[in-house]
Protein backbone atom coordinates (compact mmCIF):
# COMPACT_ATOMS: atom_id res chain seq x y z
CA UNK A 1 0.00 0.00 0.00
CA UNK A 2 1.11 3.58 -0.56
CA UNK A 3 2.40 5.51 2.44
CA UNK A 4 2.34 9.20 3.27
CA UNK A 5 5.87 9.71 1.95
CA UNK A 6 5.12 8.07 -1.37
CA UNK A 7 6.94 4.81 -0.71
CA UNK A 8 5.35 1.39 -0.84
CA UNK A 9 5.02 -0.51 2.41
CA UNK A 10 5.44 -4.24 2.80
CA UNK A 11 2.35 -6.39 3.27
CA UNK A 12 0.15 -4.94 6.01
CA UNK A 13 -1.30 -8.32 7.07
CA UNK A 14 1.86 -9.77 8.59
CA UNK A 15 1.27 -10.91 12.19
CA UNK A 16 3.38 -9.70 15.08
CA UNK A 17 4.47 -13.28 15.71
CA UNK A 18 6.72 -13.05 12.64
CA UNK A 19 9.22 -11.16 14.81
CA UNK A 20 9.68 -14.17 17.05
CA UNK A 21 8.98 -14.63 20.74
CA UNK A 22 10.70 -13.52 23.94
CA UNK A 23 9.91 -14.53 27.52
CA UNK A 24 9.89 -11.56 29.87
CA UNK A 25 11.34 -12.63 33.19
CA UNK A 26 11.74 -16.08 31.71
CA UNK A 27 8.00 -16.72 32.00
CA UNK A 28 5.84 -14.19 30.14
CA UNK A 29 5.93 -15.04 26.41
CA UNK A 30 5.41 -12.05 24.13
CA UNK A 31 5.86 -11.45 20.44
CA UNK A 32 8.86 -9.18 19.94
CA UNK A 33 6.74 -6.72 17.96
CA UNK A 34 4.54 -4.95 20.49
CA UNK A 35 2.70 -1.65 20.80
CA UNK A 36 3.31 1.58 22.72
CA UNK A 37 0.22 3.49 23.88
CA UNK A 38 1.75 6.94 24.39
CA UNK A 39 0.43 8.36 21.11
CA UNK A 40 -3.16 7.21 21.59
CA UNK A 41 -4.47 10.28 23.49
CA UNK A 42 -2.58 12.86 21.41
CA UNK A 43 0.43 13.14 19.08
CA UNK A 44 2.29 15.29 21.64
CA UNK A 45 1.97 16.06 25.33
CA UNK A 46 0.38 19.40 24.44
CA UNK A 47 -2.16 17.88 22.01
CA UNK A 48 -4.26 18.17 19.99
CA UNK A 49 -6.49 15.31 21.04
CA UNK A 50 -6.86 12.20 18.95
CA UNK A 51 -10.24 10.58 18.38
CA UNK A 52 -10.75 8.10 21.27
CA UNK A 53 -12.83 5.81 19.06
CA UNK A 54 -9.89 5.47 16.69
CA UNK A 55 -7.65 4.63 19.64
CA UNK A 56 -9.98 1.80 20.59
CA UNK A 57 -9.92 0.62 16.97
CA UNK A 58 -6.12 0.65 16.89
CA UNK A 59 -5.84 -1.38 20.09
CA UNK A 60 -8.30 -4.02 18.92
CA UNK A 61 -6.58 -4.25 15.56
CA UNK A 62 -3.20 -4.62 17.27
CA UNK A 63 -4.42 -7.67 19.18
CA UNK A 64 -5.95 -9.08 15.98
CA UNK A 65 -2.50 -8.79 14.39
CA UNK A 66 -0.93 -10.78 17.22
CA UNK A 67 0.38 -7.98 19.42
CA UNK A 68 0.42 -9.32 22.97
CA UNK A 69 2.73 -6.78 24.64
CA UNK A 70 1.33 -3.29 25.23
CA UNK A 71 3.29 -0.55 26.96
CA UNK A 72 1.38 2.20 28.76
CA UNK A 73 1.41 4.60 31.73
CA UNK A 74 -1.17 6.48 33.77
CA UNK A 75 0.60 9.70 32.74
CA UNK A 76 -0.19 9.03 29.08
CA UNK A 77 -3.17 11.36 28.80
CA UNK A 78 -4.37 14.55 27.20
CA UNK A 79 -7.23 16.39 28.86
CA UNK A 80 -9.84 13.67 29.55
CA UNK A 81 -8.40 11.06 27.15
CA UNK A 82 -6.15 8.51 28.85
CA UNK A 83 -4.29 5.57 27.34
CA UNK A 84 -5.18 3.26 30.24
CA UNK A 85 -8.88 4.02 29.85
CA UNK A 86 -8.71 3.27 26.12
CA UNK A 87 -6.91 -0.02 26.75
CA UNK A 88 -9.54 -1.13 29.25
CA UNK A 89 -12.42 -0.07 26.98
CA UNK A 90 -10.93 -1.79 23.95
CA UNK A 91 -9.60 -5.01 25.40
CA UNK A 92 -11.15 -5.82 28.81
CA UNK A 93 -11.67 -8.67 29.63
CA UNK A 94 -8.11 -9.15 28.45
CA UNK A 95 -6.83 -12.06 26.35
CA UNK A 96 -4.99 -14.59 28.51
CA UNK A 97 -1.71 -14.02 26.66
CA UNK A 98 -1.76 -10.21 26.78
CA UNK A 99 1.09 -8.62 28.77
CA UNK A 100 0.50 -5.01 29.80
CA UNK A 101 3.53 -3.07 31.02
CA UNK A 102 3.22 0.31 32.73
CA UNK A 103 5.49 2.95 34.21
CA UNK A 104 5.47 4.92 37.44
CA UNK A 105 7.80 7.60 38.72
CA UNK A 106 6.96 11.02 37.36
CA UNK A 107 3.47 12.43 37.79
CA UNK A 108 1.30 14.69 35.69
CA UNK A 109 -1.41 16.97 37.01
CA UNK A 110 -4.82 17.27 35.32
CA UNK A 111 -3.55 20.34 33.46
CA UNK A 112 -0.76 18.22 31.98
CA UNK A 113 2.11 19.75 33.95
CA UNK A 114 4.76 17.48 35.41
CA UNK A 115 5.38 17.01 39.12
CA UNK A 116 8.58 16.08 40.89
CA UNK A 117 9.71 12.43 40.93
CA UNK A 118 7.27 10.39 42.98
CA UNK A 119 8.24 9.47 46.53
CA UNK A 120 7.51 5.97 47.91
CA UNK A 121 3.98 6.85 49.03
CA UNK A 122 3.20 8.39 45.65
CA UNK A 123 4.60 5.32 43.89
CA UNK A 124 2.22 3.10 45.83
CA UNK A 125 -0.65 5.36 44.85
CA UNK A 126 0.46 5.28 41.21
CA UNK A 127 0.51 1.47 41.16
CA UNK A 128 -3.01 1.36 42.60
CA UNK A 129 -4.11 3.95 40.05
CA UNK A 130 -2.86 1.76 37.20
CA UNK A 131 -4.61 -1.27 38.69
CA UNK A 132 -7.85 0.67 38.94
CA UNK A 133 -7.66 2.26 35.49
CA UNK A 134 -6.71 -0.98 33.73
CA UNK A 135 -9.19 -3.07 35.70
CA UNK A 136 -6.64 -5.60 36.91
CA UNK A 137 -5.80 -7.23 40.24
CA UNK A 138 -2.07 -7.24 39.43
CA UNK A 139 0.28 -5.61 36.93
CA UNK A 140 2.44 -7.79 34.67
CA UNK A 141 5.42 -5.43 34.49
CA UNK A 142 6.03 -2.09 36.18
CA UNK A 143 8.96 0.16 35.31
CA UNK A 144 10.38 2.77 37.65
CA UNK A 145 10.71 5.73 35.30
CA UNK A 146 13.64 7.95 36.22
CA UNK A 147 13.87 11.64 35.45
CA UNK A 148 17.02 13.63 34.77
CA UNK A 149 16.75 15.13 38.27
CA UNK A 150 16.56 11.72 39.98
CA UNK A 151 19.28 10.40 42.22
CA UNK A 152 19.98 6.70 42.70
CA UNK A 153 16.36 5.95 43.61
CA UNK A 154 17.02 2.87 45.73
CA UNK A 155 14.25 3.54 48.22
CA UNK A 156 11.79 4.09 45.40
CA UNK A 157 12.68 0.86 43.63
CA UNK A 158 12.47 -0.94 46.99
CA UNK A 159 8.90 0.30 47.25
CA UNK A 160 8.04 -1.39 43.96
CA UNK A 161 9.85 -4.54 45.10
CA UNK A 162 7.64 -4.58 48.20
CA UNK A 163 4.53 -4.25 46.03
CA UNK A 164 5.80 -7.17 43.98
CA UNK A 165 6.16 -9.21 47.17
CA UNK A 166 2.57 -8.27 48.02
CA UNK A 167 1.41 -9.75 44.70
CA UNK A 168 0.35 -6.48 43.07
CA UNK A 169 3.23 -6.55 40.58
CA UNK A 170 4.58 -9.60 38.78
CA UNK A 171 7.84 -8.22 37.36
CA UNK A 172 9.93 -5.07 37.68
CA UNK A 173 11.82 -2.91 35.21
CA UNK A 174 13.52 0.47 35.03
CA UNK A 175 13.16 3.19 32.41
CA UNK A 176 15.38 6.11 31.38
CA UNK A 177 17.97 4.73 33.77
CA UNK A 178 21.67 5.46 33.89
CA UNK A 179 24.01 2.47 34.18
CA UNK A 180 24.39 3.28 37.88
CA UNK A 181 20.63 3.41 38.50
CA UNK A 182 20.19 0.16 36.58
CA UNK A 183 22.89 -1.55 38.62
CA UNK A 184 21.50 -0.32 41.94
CA UNK A 185 18.00 -1.50 41.08
CA UNK A 186 19.34 -4.96 40.26
CA UNK A 187 20.94 -5.13 43.72
CA UNK A 188 17.51 -4.58 45.29
CA UNK A 189 15.34 -6.93 43.23
CA UNK A 190 15.39 -8.74 39.88
CA UNK A 191 15.05 -6.39 36.90
CA UNK A 192 13.56 -8.14 33.88
CA UNK A 193 13.32 -5.20 31.47
CA UNK A 194 15.10 -1.93 30.71
CA UNK A 195 13.29 0.76 28.75
CA UNK A 196 15.78 3.34 27.52
CA UNK A 197 16.13 5.38 24.38
CA UNK A 198 17.68 3.57 21.42
CA UNK A 199 17.47 3.98 17.65
CA UNK A 200 19.76 3.88 14.62
CA UNK A 201 20.70 7.49 15.41
CA UNK A 202 20.78 7.37 19.22
CA UNK A 203 22.96 4.57 20.53
CA UNK A 204 24.43 5.96 23.72
CA UNK A 205 23.08 2.90 25.57
CA UNK A 206 24.68 0.32 23.27
CA UNK A 207 26.61 -1.21 26.18
CA UNK A 208 23.39 -1.67 28.12
CA UNK A 209 21.82 -3.35 25.09
CA UNK A 210 24.67 -5.86 25.10
CA UNK A 211 24.45 -6.33 28.87
CA UNK A 212 20.72 -7.01 28.69
CA UNK A 213 21.21 -9.61 25.97
CA UNK A 214 23.90 -11.35 28.02
CA UNK A 215 21.77 -11.32 31.19
CA UNK A 216 18.46 -12.25 29.49
CA UNK A 217 16.90 -8.90 30.34
CA UNK A 218 14.50 -7.39 27.82
CA UNK A 219 15.60 -4.11 26.25
CA UNK A 220 12.54 -2.11 25.22
CA UNK A 221 13.58 1.02 23.29
CA UNK A 222 11.42 4.10 23.38
CA UNK A 223 11.55 6.67 20.57
CA UNK A 224 12.63 3.96 18.09
CA UNK A 225 12.56 6.58 15.34
CA UNK A 226 14.53 9.11 17.35
CA UNK A 227 11.42 10.84 18.71
CA UNK A 228 10.38 12.69 15.56
CA UNK A 229 9.33 9.91 13.20
CA UNK A 230 11.60 7.90 10.95
CA UNK A 231 14.47 10.18 9.90
CA UNK A 232 14.65 11.09 6.22
CA UNK A 233 18.11 9.69 5.61
CA UNK A 234 19.49 8.48 2.29
CA UNK A 235 20.85 5.28 3.83
CA UNK A 236 17.52 4.33 5.37
CA UNK A 237 15.73 5.08 2.10
CA UNK A 238 18.22 3.02 0.10
CA UNK A 239 17.82 -0.03 2.34
CA UNK A 240 14.05 0.42 2.38
CA UNK A 241 13.92 0.57 -1.42
CA UNK A 242 15.83 -2.71 -1.69
CA UNK A 243 13.17 -4.42 0.42
CA UNK A 244 10.07 -2.64 -0.86
CA UNK A 245 9.63 -1.24 2.63
CA UNK A 246 9.50 2.14 4.36
CA UNK A 247 12.29 3.76 6.39
CA UNK A 248 10.19 3.25 9.53
CA UNK A 249 9.88 -0.48 8.81
CA UNK A 250 13.62 -0.75 8.24
CA UNK A 251 14.22 1.02 11.54
CA UNK A 252 12.04 -1.46 13.40
CA UNK A 253 13.64 -4.43 11.63
CA UNK A 254 17.08 -3.06 12.56
CA UNK A 255 16.11 -2.86 16.23
CA UNK A 256 14.95 -6.47 16.23
CA UNK A 257 18.19 -7.53 14.50
CA UNK A 258 20.46 -5.74 16.97
CA UNK A 259 19.68 -8.01 19.92
CA UNK A 260 17.57 -11.12 20.57
CA UNK A 261 16.41 -9.42 23.78
CA UNK A 262 15.10 -6.32 21.96
CA UNK A 263 11.32 -5.78 22.09
CA UNK A 264 9.87 -3.16 19.75
CA UNK A 265 6.91 -1.06 20.92
CA UNK A 266 6.21 1.46 18.14
CA UNK A 267 3.16 3.60 18.81
CA UNK A 268 0.57 5.17 16.54
CA UNK A 269 -3.03 6.35 16.49
CA UNK A 270 -3.59 5.18 12.90
CA UNK A 271 -4.85 1.68 12.02
CA UNK A 272 -3.00 1.77 8.70
CA UNK A 273 0.25 2.90 10.32
CA UNK A 274 -0.18 0.20 12.94
CA UNK A 275 -0.41 -2.46 10.25
CA UNK A 276 2.72 -1.10 8.54
CA UNK A 277 4.62 -1.20 11.82
CA UNK A 278 3.57 -4.77 12.56
CA UNK A 279 4.50 -5.81 9.03
CA UNK A 280 8.12 -4.95 9.87
CA UNK A 281 8.08 -8.09 12.05
CA UNK A 282 8.74 -10.14 8.92
CA UNK A 283 11.43 -7.89 7.42
CA UNK A 284 14.86 -9.53 7.56
CA UNK A 285 17.88 -7.34 6.95
CA UNK A 286 20.99 -8.93 5.42
CA UNK A 287 24.63 -8.29 6.25
CA UNK A 288 24.90 -5.55 3.62
CA UNK A 289 21.91 -3.75 5.11
CA UNK A 290 23.23 -4.01 8.65
CA UNK A 291 26.67 -2.79 7.64
CA UNK A 292 25.19 0.31 6.00
CA UNK A 293 22.93 1.04 8.95
CA UNK A 294 25.76 0.56 11.42
CA UNK A 295 27.28 3.79 10.16
CA UNK A 296 24.21 5.82 11.09
CA UNK A 297 24.26 7.80 14.32
CA UNK A 298 24.13 11.38 15.47
C-alpha positions as CSV (number, residue, x, y, z in Angstrom):
1,X,0.0,0.0,0.0
2,X,1.1,3.6,-0.6
3,X,2.4,5.5,2.4
4,X,2.3,9.2,3.3
5,X,5.9,9.7,2.0
6,X,5.1,8.1,-1.4
7,X,6.9,4.8,-0.7
8,X,5.4,1.4,-0.8
9,X,5.0,-0.5,2.4
10,X,5.4,-4.2,2.8
11,X,2.3,-6.4,3.3
12,X,0.2,-4.9,6.0
13,X,-1.3,-8.3,7.1
14,X,1.9,-9.8,8.6
15,X,1.3,-10.9,12.2
16,X,3.4,-9.7,15.1
17,X,4.5,-13.3,15.7
18,X,6.7,-13.0,12.6
19,X,9.2,-11.2,14.8
20,X,9.7,-14.2,17.1
21,X,9.0,-14.6,20.7
22,X,10.7,-13.5,23.9
23,X,9.9,-14.5,27.5
24,X,9.9,-11.6,29.9
25,X,11.3,-12.6,33.2
26,X,11.7,-16.1,31.7
27,X,8.0,-16.7,32.0
28,X,5.8,-14.2,30.1
29,X,5.9,-15.0,26.4
30,X,5.4,-12.1,24.1
31,X,5.9,-11.4,20.4
32,X,8.9,-9.2,19.9
33,X,6.7,-6.7,18.0
34,X,4.5,-5.0,20.5
35,X,2.7,-1.7,20.8
36,X,3.3,1.6,22.7
37,X,0.2,3.5,23.9
38,X,1.8,6.9,24.4
39,X,0.4,8.4,21.1
40,X,-3.2,7.2,21.6
41,X,-4.5,10.3,23.5
42,X,-2.6,12.9,21.4
43,X,0.4,13.1,19.1
44,X,2.3,15.3,21.6
45,X,2.0,16.1,25.3
46,X,0.4,19.4,24.4
47,X,-2.2,17.9,22.0
48,X,-4.3,18.2,20.0
49,X,-6.5,15.3,21.0
50,X,-6.9,12.2,18.9
51,X,-10.2,10.6,18.4
52,X,-10.7,8.1,21.3
53,X,-12.8,5.8,19.1
54,X,-9.9,5.5,16.7
55,X,-7.6,4.6,19.6
56,X,-10.0,1.8,20.6
57,X,-9.9,0.6,17.0
58,X,-6.1,0.7,16.9
59,X,-5.8,-1.4,20.1
60,X,-8.3,-4.0,18.9
61,X,-6.6,-4.3,15.6
62,X,-3.2,-4.6,17.3
63,X,-4.4,-7.7,19.2
64,X,-5.9,-9.1,16.0
65,X,-2.5,-8.8,14.4
66,X,-0.9,-10.8,17.2
67,X,0.4,-8.0,19.4
68,X,0.4,-9.3,23.0
69,X,2.7,-6.8,24.6
70,X,1.3,-3.3,25.2
71,X,3.3,-0.5,27.0
72,X,1.4,2.2,28.8
73,X,1.4,4.6,31.7
74,X,-1.2,6.5,33.8
75,X,0.6,9.7,32.7
76,X,-0.2,9.0,29.1
77,X,-3.2,11.4,28.8
78,X,-4.4,14.5,27.2
79,X,-7.2,16.4,28.9
80,X,-9.8,13.7,29.5
81,X,-8.4,11.1,27.1
82,X,-6.2,8.5,28.9
83,X,-4.3,5.6,27.3
84,X,-5.2,3.3,30.2
85,X,-8.9,4.0,29.8
86,X,-8.7,3.3,26.1
87,X,-6.9,0.0,26.8
88,X,-9.5,-1.1,29.2
89,X,-12.4,-0.1,27.0
90,X,-10.9,-1.8,24.0
91,X,-9.6,-5.0,25.4
92,X,-11.1,-5.8,28.8
93,X,-11.7,-8.7,29.6
94,X,-8.1,-9.2,28.4
95,X,-6.8,-12.1,26.4
96,X,-5.0,-14.6,28.5
97,X,-1.7,-14.0,26.7
98,X,-1.8,-10.2,26.8
99,X,1.1,-8.6,28.8
100,X,0.5,-5.0,29.8
101,X,3.5,-3.1,31.0
102,X,3.2,0.3,32.7
103,X,5.5,2.9,34.2
104,X,5.5,4.9,37.4
105,X,7.8,7.6,38.7
106,X,7.0,11.0,37.4
107,X,3.5,12.4,37.8
108,X,1.3,14.7,35.7
109,X,-1.4,17.0,37.0
110,X,-4.8,17.3,35.3
111,X,-3.5,20.3,33.5
112,X,-0.8,18.2,32.0
113,X,2.1,19.8,33.9
114,X,4.8,17.5,35.4
115,X,5.4,17.0,39.1
116,X,8.6,16.1,40.9
117,X,9.7,12.4,40.9
118,X,7.3,10.4,43.0
119,X,8.2,9.5,46.5
120,X,7.5,6.0,47.9
121,X,4.0,6.8,49.0
122,X,3.2,8.4,45.6
123,X,4.6,5.3,43.9
124,X,2.2,3.1,45.8
125,X,-0.7,5.4,44.9
126,X,0.5,5.3,41.2
127,X,0.5,1.5,41.2
128,X,-3.0,1.4,42.6
129,X,-4.1,3.9,40.1
130,X,-2.9,1.8,37.2
131,X,-4.6,-1.3,38.7
132,X,-7.8,0.7,38.9
133,X,-7.7,2.3,35.5
134,X,-6.7,-1.0,33.7
135,X,-9.2,-3.1,35.7
136,X,-6.6,-5.6,36.9
137,X,-5.8,-7.2,40.2
138,X,-2.1,-7.2,39.4
139,X,0.3,-5.6,36.9
140,X,2.4,-7.8,34.7
141,X,5.4,-5.4,34.5
142,X,6.0,-2.1,36.2
143,X,9.0,0.2,35.3
144,X,10.4,2.8,37.6
145,X,10.7,5.7,35.3
146,X,13.6,7.9,36.2
147,X,13.9,11.6,35.4
148,X,17.0,13.6,34.8
149,X,16.8,15.1,38.3
150,X,16.6,11.7,40.0
151,X,19.3,10.4,42.2
152,X,20.0,6.7,42.7
153,X,16.4,6.0,43.6
154,X,17.0,2.9,45.7
155,X,14.2,3.5,48.2
156,X,11.8,4.1,45.4
157,X,12.7,0.9,43.6
158,X,12.5,-0.9,47.0
159,X,8.9,0.3,47.3
160,X,8.0,-1.4,44.0
161,X,9.8,-4.5,45.1
162,X,7.6,-4.6,48.2
163,X,4.5,-4.3,46.0
164,X,5.8,-7.2,44.0
165,X,6.2,-9.2,47.2
166,X,2.6,-8.3,48.0
167,X,1.4,-9.7,44.7
168,X,0.3,-6.5,43.1
169,X,3.2,-6.5,40.6
170,X,4.6,-9.6,38.8
171,X,7.8,-8.2,37.4
172,X,9.9,-5.1,37.7
173,X,11.8,-2.9,35.2
174,X,13.5,0.5,35.0
175,X,13.2,3.2,32.4
176,X,15.4,6.1,31.4
177,X,18.0,4.7,33.8
178,X,21.7,5.5,33.9
179,X,24.0,2.5,34.2
180,X,24.4,3.3,37.9
181,X,20.6,3.4,38.5
182,X,20.2,0.2,36.6
183,X,22.9,-1.5,38.6
184,X,21.5,-0.3,41.9
185,X,18.0,-1.5,41.1
186,X,19.3,-5.0,40.3
187,X,20.9,-5.1,43.7
188,X,17.5,-4.6,45.3
189,X,15.3,-6.9,43.2
190,X,15.4,-8.7,39.9
191,X,15.0,-6.4,36.9
192,X,13.6,-8.1,33.9
193,X,13.3,-5.2,31.5
194,X,15.1,-1.9,30.7
195,X,13.3,0.8,28.7
196,X,15.8,3.3,27.5
197,X,16.1,5.4,24.4
198,X,17.7,3.6,21.4
199,X,17.5,4.0,17.7
200,X,19.8,3.9,14.6
201,X,20.7,7.5,15.4
202,X,20.8,7.4,19.2
203,X,23.0,4.6,20.5
204,X,24.4,6.0,23.7
205,X,23.1,2.9,25.6
206,X,24.7,0.3,23.3
207,X,26.6,-1.2,26.2
208,X,23.4,-1.7,28.1
209,X,21.8,-3.3,25.1
210,X,24.7,-5.9,25.1
211,X,24.4,-6.3,28.9
212,X,20.7,-7.0,28.7
213,X,21.2,-9.6,26.0
214,X,23.9,-11.4,28.0
215,X,21.8,-11.3,31.2
216,X,18.5,-12.2,29.5
217,X,16.9,-8.9,30.3
218,X,14.5,-7.4,27.8
219,X,15.6,-4.1,26.2
220,X,12.5,-2.1,25.2
221,X,13.6,1.0,23.3
222,X,11.4,4.1,23.4
223,X,11.5,6.7,20.6
224,X,12.6,4.0,18.1
225,X,12.6,6.6,15.3
226,X,14.5,9.1,17.4
227,X,11.4,10.8,18.7
228,X,10.4,12.7,15.6
229,X,9.3,9.9,13.2
230,X,11.6,7.9,10.9
231,X,14.5,10.2,9.9
232,X,14.6,11.1,6.2
233,X,18.1,9.7,5.6
234,X,19.5,8.5,2.3
235,X,20.9,5.3,3.8
236,X,17.5,4.3,5.4
237,X,15.7,5.1,2.1
238,X,18.2,3.0,0.1
239,X,17.8,0.0,2.3
240,X,14.1,0.4,2.4
241,X,13.9,0.6,-1.4
242,X,15.8,-2.7,-1.7
243,X,13.2,-4.4,0.4
244,X,10.1,-2.6,-0.9
245,X,9.6,-1.2,2.6
246,X,9.5,2.1,4.4
247,X,12.3,3.8,6.4
248,X,10.2,3.2,9.5
249,X,9.9,-0.5,8.8
250,X,13.6,-0.7,8.2
251,X,14.2,1.0,11.5
252,X,12.0,-1.5,13.4
253,X,13.6,-4.4,11.6
254,X,17.1,-3.1,12.6
255,X,16.1,-2.9,16.2
256,X,15.0,-6.5,16.2
257,X,18.2,-7.5,14.5
258,X,20.5,-5.7,17.0
259,X,19.7,-8.0,19.9
260,X,17.6,-11.1,20.6
261,X,16.4,-9.4,23.8
262,X,15.1,-6.3,22.0
263,X,11.3,-5.8,22.1
264,X,9.9,-3.2,19.8
265,X,6.9,-1.1,20.9
266,X,6.2,1.5,18.1
267,X,3.2,3.6,18.8
268,X,0.6,5.2,16.5
269,X,-3.0,6.4,16.5
270,X,-3.6,5.2,12.9
271,X,-4.8,1.7,12.0
272,X,-3.0,1.8,8.7
273,X,0.3,2.9,10.3
274,X,-0.2,0.2,12.9
275,X,-0.4,-2.5,10.3
276,X,2.7,-1.1,8.5
277,X,4.6,-1.2,11.8
278,X,3.6,-4.8,12.6
279,X,4.5,-5.8,9.0
280,X,8.1,-5.0,9.9
281,X,8.1,-8.1,12.1
282,X,8.7,-10.1,8.9
283,X,11.4,-7.9,7.4
284,X,14.9,-9.5,7.6
285,X,17.9,-7.3,6.9
286,X,21.0,-8.9,5.4
287,X,24.6,-8.3,6.3
288,X,24.9,-5.6,3.6
289,X,21.9,-3.7,5.1
290,X,23.2,-4.0,8.6
291,X,26.7,-2.8,7.6
292,X,25.2,0.3,6.0
293,X,22.9,1.0,8.9
294,X,25.8,0.6,11.4
295,X,27.3,3.8,10.2
296,X,24.2,5.8,11.1
297,X,24.3,7.8,14.3
298,X,24.1,11.4,15.5
